[in-house]
Amino acid sequence: MTENRHISGRFREAFMKFLLWRERHIKEKNFVLILAFFVGIFSGCAAIVLKFLIHWISTVLTSHINLESGNYLYILLPSVGVILTALYVRYVVRDNISHGVTRVLYAISQNKSRLKRHNIYTSLLASSVTIGFGGSVGAEGPIVFTGAAIGSNLGQSFRLSPRILMILVGCGAAAGIAGIFKAPIAGVLFTLEVLMLDLTTVSVMPLLIASITSTTLAYVYTGYEFEFFFAQTEDFYISRIPYVIGLGLVCGFVSLYFTRAMNMMENFFRRFRNPWVKTAIGCAMLSLLVFIFPPLYGEGYGAIVGLLAGDTSSIVNGSIFYADRNSFWFLALFIGLIIATKAFATSTTNGAGGVGGTFAPSLFVGCMTGFLFAFVFNNFGFAAISTKNFALIGMAGVMSAVMHAPLMAIFLTVELTGSYELFLPLLIVSTIAYGTIKFFEPYSIYTMRLAKRGELLTHHKDKAVLTLLKVNNVIETDFLPVYPEMTLKEMVDVIAISKRNLFPVINERKELVGIVLLDDIRNIMFRPELYRRMRVSTFMSMPPARIEVGDSMDAVMKLFDDTGAWNLPVVEKGVYVGFVSKSKIFNSYRRVLRHYCED
C-alpha cells in the first residue's frame, strides 16, 4: 500500500512538472490541436466499440428469427434489454445518463463544460444493451455524450480553462458523430448547429482534426463502404422539384408531430413517482409496438437499407402481416402507422429506463415518410417518382426539422449514402422542412428542455454570454443596511461612513422591507430638528423589483429594462443578500465576452 502511494505521488509530481513545461513551451492554441487529435482517436474507438456491441448483441438474439411470420421474441427482447439497462443505471451508475445531447448542452451552458468521468463509458454500455435487445432508439446520442465526456475529462486533466473545455467537448461530440457514421463534415456541423458553438479560428481546426481522425479510424476498421448502400438507378429530373417542395412541407409537419409526441410521452412518464412502474408500463408499450411493427426493433437501419434498395416487401419481414406484403393499401397503411408510432416507441424506450438518442429515429421516420410520399403518388398515377430517391431525401428533411440543423442533415445524408447527385433536392427538402417546423417550434428536440428553464446557451452571442453569467458572481454586498426603527440622526451617521448612496432597510429577521435613496432624503438630512422625530420607516420606499438568487441573468436584465433602475436588491426567500448593478453586469459581460469569444 505504501509503495503504491509512493508511485502515485511520484506520478502526480511528474505530471505537474509536465503541466508547467507545457505552459512554458507549448502555446495553448497549439496544445488544443494536439488534444483534439487524441479526442478524435478515443472517440473514434468508442464509436467502433459501440457499433460492434450493438451489432453483436442484435445478431446473437435475432439470427434465428423467422422473417416470414410473427415472432413472439419481439415481445420479450426489448423489455429484457430495457430492464437490464434500468438495473445498471439505477444500481451501478446511480446517475441520470439519458438525453445525452441535452446533457452535453447543459454542461456547456451551466457547468463550465465539465462532464463526469463515468460518462465516458456508462452511456456507451447502457445504450449497447438497450439497442442490441431492440430498444427503438439510436446510438448517436450516447456516442455524442461519450465523446463529449472524453473531451471534457481530457481537458480537465490538463487544467484547461472553461473556454478550451467547451471546444474539446465540441471536438468529442463531432468525433463521435463522425466515427459512428463515417461522416466528418456532418460531425463538425453537428457541433456548430446543435451544440451551437461559434465558428471561430480557434474552434474550427480542432473540430476538423477530431472529426477527420475519428472518421479515419472508422474507415480503417470497417472499410470504405458507405453506411447505407444506395445505388442511384433513377435520375432526378428538374420537373420533380414541385414534388420535392411538397415532401419538404410533409417532412416539416411529420417532424412537428414527432417532436410533440416525444414531449407528450416524456411528460406522461414524468407523472410516475415509482421508477419500476414507469419501467413496467414502458416495457409493455414498447414490446407491443415492436411485435406489431417489427421495423421498430432497434435502430431500424435494416428497414432503411431495404427501402433505399427498392425492396418494398422487406418492410414486413418478421411481421404477423407478412402475407400481405404485396398489397398497396396494406403497405401504405402499415408504413403510415410505423411513422405514427415511432415517436411513441422511442419515448417509451427512454421513459422505461433505456438509454438512446433520436438521431436514428429521425432518419428512420424520414426514410419512411419520403418512401410513402412517392409510393402513394405513384400508385394514383400523378407522376413517376423514384421511391428510392424520395426515401433518401426524406431522411434529410425530417432530421433537418427535428434537430433544427439543416446543413448537418444534408451532409450527413450525403456522407451516409454517397448520394451527391441528389444534392439539390436534399437542399430544398431540408430548407423547407426546417422552415416549416421553425414556424411552430423555435427550439429543437434537444434544446427545448433547457430553453424552458432558461438554461440554454444559444447562437446569439449576447444571450450566450448572459447565460454564462451568474447572479451570485455580480452581487455587491458593501451596502450598509439600516432598520425601520432607526432615527434620522442614526441614518445620517450611517451615511457619513458609507461609500454608497443606496441603503437596504431590513428587519430583525434580515428580510428586506424597503430601501432608502440618498437623493430622496437630501432635503431633510441637514435639518437637526427632525433628527429625533423622523424614523427610517417614514421615508423609506419599496424597491421597483427584487432579484432572487436563482434567477437567470436574462431575467435579471429584463427586470432592469422594465423598471429603468440602476441597482436592484437581491434576496433569497425574502432575506436580504445584496445588490446587483447594471455597471457590474456590463463589466462582467465584457470580461466573459473577451474570455469566451476571443480568436
Stockholm file with secondary structure:
# STOCKHOLM 1.0

chainA/1-599         MTENRHISGRFREAFMKFLLWRERHIKEKNFVLILAFFVGIFSGCAAIVLKFLIHWISTVLTSHINLESGNYLYILLPSVGVILTALYVRYVVRDNISHGVTRVLYAISQNKSRLKRHNIYTSLLASSVTIGFGGSVGAEGPIVFTGAAIGSNLGQSFRLSPRILMILVGCGAAAGIAGIFKAPIAGVLFTLEVLMLDLTTVSVMPLLIASITSTTLAYVYTGYEFEFFFAQTEDFYISRIPYVIGLGLVCGFVSLYFTRAMNMMENFFRRFRNPWVKTAIGCAMLSLLVFIFPPLYGEGYGAIVGLLAGDTSSIVNGSIFYADRNSFWFLALFIGLIIATKAFATSTTNGAGGVGGTFAPSLFVGCMTGFLFAFVFNNFGFAAISTKNFALIGMAGVMSAVMHAPLMAIFLTVELTGSYELFLPLLIVSTIAYGTIKFFEPYSIYTMRLAKRGELLTHHKDKAVLTLLKVNNVIETDFLPVYPEMTLKEMVDVIAISKRNLFPVINERKELVGIVLLDDIRNIMFRPELYRRMRVSTFMSMPPARIEVGDSMDAVMKLFDDTGAWNLPVVEKGVYVGFVSKSKIFNSYRRVLRHYCED
#=GR chainA/1-599 SS CHHHHHHHHHHHHHHHHHHHHHHHHSCHHHHHHHHHHHHHHHHHHHHHHHHHHHHHHHHHHHTTCCTTSCCTHHHHHHHHHHHHHHHHIIIIICSCCCSHHHHHHHHHHHSTTCCCGGGGTHHHHHHHHHHHTTCSCBSHHHHHHHHHHHHHHHHHHTTCCHHHHHHHHHHHHHHHHHHHHTCHHHHHHHHHHTSCCCCCHHHHHHHHHHHHHHHHHHHHHHCSCCSSCCCCCSCCCGGGHHHHHHHHHHHHHHHHHHHHHHHHHHHHHHTCSSHHHHHHHHHHHHHHHHHHCGGGSTTCHHHHHHHHTTCGGGGGTTSTTGGGTTCHHHHHHHHHHHHHHHHHHHHHHHHTTCCCBSHHHHHHHHHHHHHHHHHHHHHTTSCCCCHHHHHHHHHHHHHHHHHTCHHHHHHHHHHHHCCGGGHHHHHHHHHHHHHHHHHHCSSCTTTHHHHHTTCCCCSSHHHHHHHHCCHHHHCBCCCCCBCTTCBHHHHHHHHHHCSCSEEEEECTTCBEEEEEEHHHHTTTTTCGGGTTTCBHHHHCBCCSCCEETTCCHHHHHHHHHHHCCSEEEEEETTEEEEEEEHHHHHHHHHHHHHHHHCC
#=GC SS_cons         CHHHHHHHHHHHHHHHHHHHHHHHHSCHHHHHHHHHHHHHHHHHHHHHHHHHHHHHHHHHHHTTCCTTSCCTHHHHHHHHHHHHHHHHIIIIICSCCCSHHHHHHHHHHHSTTCCCGGGGTHHHHHHHHHHHTTCSCBSHHHHHHHHHHHHHHHHHHTTCCHHHHHHHHHHHHHHHHHHHHTCHHHHHHHHHHTSCCCCCHHHHHHHHHHHHHHHHHHHHHHCSCCSSCCCCCSCCCGGGHHHHHHHHHHHHHHHHHHHHHHHHHHHHHHTCSSHHHHHHHHHHHHHHHHHHCGGGSTTCHHHHHHHHTTCGGGGGTTSTTGGGTTCHHHHHHHHHHHHHHHHHHHHHHHHTTCCCBSHHHHHHHHHHHHHHHHHHHHHTTSCCCCHHHHHHHHHHHHHHHHHTCHHHHHHHHHHHHCCGGGHHHHHHHHHHHHHHHHHHCSSCTTTHHHHHTTCCCCSSHHHHHHHHCCHHHHCBCCCCCBCTTCBHHHHHHHHHHCSCSEEEEECTTCBEEEEEEHHHHTTTTTCGGGTTTCBHHHHCBCCSCCEETTCCHHHHHHHHHHHCCSEEEEEETTEEEEEEEHHHHHHHHHHHHHHHHCC
//
